[in-house]
Amino acid sequence: MLEENLASFVRLANSGGHQLLYHPATMLDIERDKDSQRRARTLRRLQQYTKLEGVKSSPRNSAETSENDACDNDILYALECSAVHALVTEDKGIHTKARQAGLGHKVYNIQTAEDWLRRLDEPAAVCLPNIEDVPMYSLTTQLNSPFFDSLRSSYNAPDHCFDDWFREKAQTGRKAWIARSNRGTVEAICIYAIQKNEVINNDNELLTGLALKLCTFKVGEQIRGKKIGELFLKAAFRFATENRCENIFVHTNQDQVYLLSLLEDFGFKQRGKYKQDIMLVKAHPISPPESDLSALDYAKLYFPHYRSDDSVQKFLVPIKPKYHEILFPDLLQQVQLFGGGSTAGNAIKQAYLCKAQTSQVKSGDVVLFYRTGDDKAVTSVGIVERYELHQGAANIMQLVSRRTVYSYREIEAMADTPTKVMLFRLAIHLVTPVKYLNLKNEGIVSGPIQSITKISDDSYFKLLTLSGR
C-alpha cells in the first residue's frame, strides 16, 4: 500500500508542478544502512529527485549530537529556514522532533502528503443531474457501440486510429462527461482535460496559464433535443470556475453546424485551425473583466460572469416549488436520470412565464429567483435575454421551445390573456439560499414576494452578502 501511495504522490507532485527535492543529509543517513540491498535500492530511488543545494547545518548540532540526530536536525533546519514548503518522511522520530519544534504542520507522511496534493491540485469534480462524470477507461469496453462510429470516421489521424487514441488517453486517467439513453447506452460524450500553456493551433498560438480542453464533444441522435449540449457546457463552465481555468477551448469541423452555433452563442471565438479542424476559444477570466459591452453581450462573452453595476436593474422573481425543481434540478439532493420528462433543467438558456404587471425588465437585467411555498428563499441568479408580452399558445410555445417548465396545456390556459415571456440565461446558484425572513429583516423586501419585484443596488449587494458570495 505504501508503494502505491508513494507512486501516486510522485504522480500528483509532477502533474501539479511541485518540485521533489532530497536533503544531502538523507544521503548520509541512507549510507549508514547496514542492509546492502535495501541501501542500494533506496539510493537508486533517490536519483529520481533533485538535491537541495545551499543548505546549512543546524545550530542545534554539537560534538555530542549523534550522527542520526544530526541528520534529522539538519533536515528540520532546512524546513525551518523555508528552504522547502514541506517535508515528507515515514521517519517517526523526525515527526516527533518536528512537533516539538513547532514544525509538525509542515511534516507529512506519504499517505497524508498524497491526500494533501490531491486536494490541492486535483480538479474539483462537478456533479449535475442527467450526466455522469466517469474515467475514460470505464468506456473502453463500449467502443464497438454504434455511437462511437461517427467519432471514429471523423477522427483525423491516418497513422493513429480513434480506438488507439481513446485507450491511450484512458491510461492517463483522463475523464469524460457522458449522458445515456433510456436503455442505458452512452449517447453523448464530452472528454475533458486541464492543460497548461497549451499551443492551440497551426500558428503555434499559446494560451498562457490553465485552460480547459474539451477534447471530444458529441451528442447522439437518440437524445438529441434534450439540451445535453448545454448541459455539457454548464458542467464545463462550473468545472473551469472551480479549477481556475482562464480559457476553455475545443476544436471541431465545419460540418458540426449545431455545435458551432451553440459554442459561438456562449462566447467561443474562432482562433485559426488545429490541423484541419476549426479551433474555438472562450475567455473564462477568474475575475470579471471591465468592459463597455452591453450587459447582455457581456454575459454572452464572459459567461458565467455578468454585469451587476448600477446601470443594470435587479429583480426578485417568484417561482413555485414544482416549477423550481424542474428548472433547477441541480439544486436537488436526489435526482433520477431524465426523470419527470422535462429537459428544461438541462439548459442554461431558459424561459419563465408570468402575469406580472411590470414592464420595466430589460435585456441584460439581473433576475434572482425566489422559491415560494416551502423553502421561501432566493436560490439562483439569471440574466435576461428578452422580456416581452405575448398572446396565443402556439406563438408562445414556438418562442420558448424546450426552455420552459410549462406544458403546452398550461401555456394554453395562460395564453387566454396576454402573458409576459422572459427568456434568460442561468448564471449561478447562490452558495447559501437567502430566506424570506432574512430578506425582510434586512429591509430588502417589506412583504410577501408575489410578483416580479425590483430591488435597489444596495439591496442586491446585501442579498449577495447574506448568500456568502
Order of alpha helices (4+ residues) and beta strands (2+ residues): alpha-beta-alpha-alpha-beta-alpha-beta-alpha-beta-alpha-beta-alpha-alpha-beta-beta-beta-alpha-beta-alpha-beta-beta-alpha-beta-alpha-beta-beta-beta-alpha-alpha-beta-alpha-beta-alpha
